[in-house]
Amino acid sequence: MNKATPSQPVMYGIKNCDTMKKAMTWLTENGIAYEFIDYKKAGVAAANLPDWAARAGWEVLLNKRGLMWKKLSDAERADVDEAKALALMAQYPALIKRPVLDIGNALLVGFAPEIYAEKLK
């Protein structure tokens, strides 16, 4: 499991996601080096989910606004608790809100320029 160091954040996500592209552009424009891991291709989502949920909260990680959530069956979307959410995100990594940026002392989920500026400057 990759743990970020304060000098080298690790960004997890899916390369062709628009939000990912915005976050990567922001990091590049602000001169912040980072490692990118495509959790769909690398298959690291399931191994990292318990740590991410402990650090950020499973409710923050679970993307209920995306297309993947809408594709789930009513039964899959019903009665979601932490265990069910982690299992769904492990099975369908596209359910994980993107990007997940591990900066060592914090885990930033989603992209908000003002939060990146506050936490990374």
C-alpha positions in Angstrom: 0.0 0.0 0.0 1.4 3.4 -1.0 1.6 6.0 1.7 2.3 9.5 0.6 5.0 11.5 2.1 4.5 15.2 2.6 6.9 15.9 -0.3 5.3 13.5 -2.8 1.5 13.3 -2.7 -0.1 10.2 -4.3 -3.2 10.8 -6.4 -5.6 7.9 -7.0 -8.3 7.9 -9.6 -9.2 7.2 -13.1 -7.2 8.9 -15.8 -10.0 10.0 -18.2 -12.2 11.6 -15.5 -12.8 15.4 -16.0 -12.4 16.1 -12.3 -9.1 14.2 -12.3 -7.9 16.3 -15.2 -8.7 19.5 -13.3 -6.9 18.3 -10.2 -3.8 17.2 -12.2 -3.8 20.5 -14.0 -4.0 22.4 -10.7 -1.1 20.4 -9.2 1.0 20.9 -12.3 0.3 24.6 -12.5 1.2 25.0 -8.9 4.5 23.1 -9.2 3.4 20.2 -7.0 4.9 16.9 -8.0 2.7 13.9 -7.4 2.5 10.2 -8.2 -0.6 9.1 -10.1 -2.2 5.7 -9.6 -5.1 4.6 -11.7 -6.9 2.5 -9.2 -9.1 0.8 -11.8 -6.0 -0.5 -13.7 -3.7 -1.0 -10.7 -6.5 -2.8 -8.7 -5.5 -1.0 -5.5 -8.8 0.4 -4.5 -10.0 -2.6 -2.3 -6.7 -2.7 -0.4 -6.8 1.1 0.3 -10.5 1.5 1.1 -10.4 0.6 4.8 -7.6 3.2 5.4 -9.4 5.8 3.2 -12.7 5.3 5.0 -11.0 5.6 8.4 -9.2 8.8 7.3 -12.0 10.5 5.3 -15.2 8.7 6.1 -17.0 6.2 3.8 -19.8 8.7 3.2 -17.3 11.1 1.7 -15.7 8.4 -0.5 -19.0 7.0 -1.9 -20.0 8.9 -5.0 -23.7 8.8 -5.1 -23.9 11.4 -8.0 -22.1 9.4 -10.6 -23.3 7.2 -13.4 -22.1 4.1 -11.7 -24.4 4.7 -8.7 -27.4 5.1 -11.0 -26.5 1.8 -12.7 -26.7 -0.1 -9.5 -29.8 -2.1 -8.7 -32.3 -0.8 -6.1 -31.2 -3.6 -3.8 -27.5 -2.5 -4.1 -28.4 1.1 -3.3 -30.7 0.2 -0.4 -29.6 0.2 3.3 -26.0 1.3 2.6 -23.8 1.2 5.7 -20.0 1.3 5.9 -19.5 -2.4 5.2 -21.8 -2.4 2.2 -20.3 0.8 0.9 -16.8 -0.5 1.1 -17.8 -3.8 -0.6 -19.6 -1.9 -3.4 -16.6 0.5 -3.9 -14.2 -2.5 -4.0 -16.4 -4.2 -6.6 -17.1 -1.0 -8.6 -14.1 1.4 -8.2 -16.0 4.0 -10.3 -18.1 4.5 -7.1 -15.2 6.1 -5.4 -15.3 9.9 -5.5 -12.3 11.2 -7.4 -9.6 12.2 -7.0 -8.3 10.7 -3.8 -5.2 12.7 -2.9 -3.1 11.2 -0.1 -0.8 14.0 1.2 0.5 12.0 4.2 -1.1 13.9 7.0 -4.5 14.2 5.3 -6.6 12.6 2.6 -8.3 15.0 0.2 -11.3 13.5 -1.6 -12.8 15.2 -4.6 -11.3 18.4 -6.1 -11.8 21.9 -4.7 -9.0 24.3 -5.7 -9.4 26.3 -2.4 -8.8 23.2 -0.3 -5.9 22.1 -2.4 -4.4 25.5 -2.0 -4.9 25.5 1.8 -3.5 22.0 2.3 -0.7 21.9 -0.2 0.9 25.4 0.0 
